[in-house]
């Protein structure tokens, strides 16, 4: 009787990388959701962009925007989780996609930090709250670390070894 094939376990660094990707997406989603629930700011921004709209129209637009934002945030969190799990199973394509997304996130995070530190953001009228700065630092560090860990164990992606325990005993 043939036994099912058991996938080789992911190395520890790959598992850590997987959880760093998921944590980074979770932190980013939490901050985004917190911004979505700052209704006063959203209403003020909608009123500033469209002063001719009535309050009912603004409320409707803000409510729709919040719902759409929650949907997008959930899709992104699920996508990152699925990519991280595929990467942990040794799928090189998932590692490449995560590398591209992570590199973009790190570059954007560094850009935000430099813009904040140099005063460029304030000169352009972009306000960066302390919470935004903290989330930027945390997600940039998480993404950079996850990328490095994925490439420390490159052999995991070259050979997706599948082990059949009965075959090894014979």
C-alpha positions in Angstrom: 0.0 0.0 0.0 1.5 3.3 -1.0 1.8 5.9 1.6 1.1 9.6 0.9 4.1 11.7 0.3 5.1 14.0 3.1 6.6 17.3 2.2 10.0 18.1 3.6 9.6 20.5 6.5 10.5 24.1 5.9 13.7 25.3 7.5 13.4 27.5 10.6 14.5 30.6 8.9 11.9 30.1 6.2 9.2 29.7 8.9 10.4 32.9 10.6 10.3 34.7 7.2 6.7 33.5 6.6 5.6 34.9 10.0 7.4 38.2 9.4 5.5 38.6 6.1 2.2 37.9 7.8 3.1 40.2 10.7 4.1 43.0 8.4 0.8 42.7 6.5 -1.1 42.6 9.7 0.6 45.7 11.1 0.0 47.6 7.9 -3.6 46.5 7.8 -4.2 47.5 11.5 -2.8 51.0 10.8 -4.9 51.3 7.6 -8.1 50.2 9.4 -7.3 52.7 12.2 -7.1 55.4 9.6 -10.4 54.3 8.0 -12.2 54.6 11.4 -11.0 58.2 11.8 -14.3 59.4 10.4 -13.8 63.1 11.2 -10.7 63.3 9.1 -12.3 61.4 6.2 -15.3 63.6 6.2 -13.2 66.8 6.4 -11.1 65.6 3.5 -14.2 64.7 1.4 -15.6 68.2 2.2 -12.4 69.9 1.2 -12.2 68.0 -2.1 -15.9 68.5 -2.9 -17.3 71.6 -1.2 -20.5 71.5 -3.3 -21.6 68.2 -1.9 -24.3 67.9 0.8 -23.7 66.1 4.1 -25.7 63.1 3.0 -23.6 62.7 -0.1 -20.4 63.1 1.9 -21.6 60.5 4.5 -22.5 58.1 1.7 -19.2 58.5 0.0 -17.2 58.1 3.2 -19.2 55.0 4.2 -18.6 53.5 0.7 -14.9 54.4 1.0 -14.6 52.7 4.4 -16.3 49.5 3.2 -14.2 49.4 0.0 -11.0 50.1 2.1 -11.9 47.2 4.5 -12.4 44.9 1.5 -9.1 45.8 0.0 -7.3 45.5 3.3 -8.7 42.0 3.8 -7.7 40.9 0.3 -4.2 42.2 0.8 -3.8 40.4 4.1 -5.1 37.1 2.6 -2.9 37.5 -0.4 0.2 38.1 1.7 -0.7 35.1 3.9 -1.1 32.8 0.9 2.1 34.0 -0.7 4.0 33.5 2.5 2.6 30.0 2.9 3.5 29.1 -0.7 7.0 30.5 -0.1 7.3 28.3 3.0 6.3 25.3 0.9 9.3 26.0 -1.4 7.6 27.8 -4.2 10.2 30.0 -5.8 7.6 32.1 -7.7 6.1 33.1 -4.3 9.6 34.1 -3.1 10.1 36.2 -6.2 6.7 37.9 -5.8 7.3 38.6 -2.1 10.8 39.9 -2.9 9.3 42.4 -5.4 6.5 43.5 -3.1 8.9 43.6 -0.1 11.6 45.6 -2.0 8.9 48.1 -3.1 7.7 48.4 0.5 11.2 48.9 1.9 12.0 51.5 -0.8 8.8 53.3 -0.1 9.4 53.1 3.7 12.9 54.5 3.4 11.6 57.3 1.1 9.0 58.2 3.7 11.6 58.2 6.5 14.0 60.3 4.5 11.2 62.7 3.6 10.1 63.0 7.2 13.7 63.4 8.5 14.7 66.0 6.0 11.5 68.0 6.4 10.5 67.5 2.8 7.2 65.9 3.8 6.3 68.9 5.9 7.3 71.3 3.2 5.0 69.5 0.8 2.1 69.7 3.3 2.2 66.0 4.1 1.6 65.4 7.8 3.2 62.2 9.2 1.8 61.3 12.6 4.0 59.5 15.1 1.9 56.3 14.6 2.5 56.5 10.9 6.2 56.9 11.4 6.2 53.9 13.8 4.3 51.7 11.4 6.6 52.7 8.6 9.7 51.8 10.7 8.2 48.5 11.8 7.0 47.3 8.4 10.2 48.4 6.7 12.3 46.4 9.2 9.9 43.4 9.0 9.9 43.3 5.2 13.7 43.7 4.9 14.3 41.0 7.5 11.9 38.6 5.8 13.6 39.1 2.4 17.0 38.4 3.9 15.8 35.3 5.6 14.2 33.9 2.5 17.5 34.1 0.7 19.6 32.7 3.5 18.0 29.3 2.8 18.0 29.3 -1.0 18.4 25.5 -1.1 14.9 25.1 0.1 13.7 26.6 -3.2 16.1 24.7 -5.4 15.0 21.2 -4.3 11.5 20.7 -3.1 12.3 17.3 -1.6 9.3 15.1 -0.9 10.0 12.3 1.5 8.1 9.0 1.5 8.8 7.4 4.9 8.2 3.8 3.7 10.7 4.4 0.8 13.4 5.5 3.3 13.0 2.3 5.4 13.3 -0.1 2.5 
